[in-house]
Amino acid sequence: MILRNSLEFTISEEMMKRINQWDQCQAVDVSGAKFAFTFIPSGLGTYIIVKCDVCKRELHIPDDLK
């Protein structure tokens, strides 16, 4: 299956810095992964929700933090 209308979402260095400052948990699985990212595109920009798989907290990042 080929998707012709695909979207690309990126995390800027500033966003990653904010995520790392917010993060306080140690990864518990073998891969070291601990975040789930949700991208919500709209006519006003993209809203990003980062959820910690360890403690279940959420960080909400507006698109204007680029």
ABEGO torsion letter per residue (X at the ends): XBBABBBBBBBBAAAAAAAAAABABBBABAAGBABBBBBBBBAAEBBBBBBBAAAGBBBBBBAABX
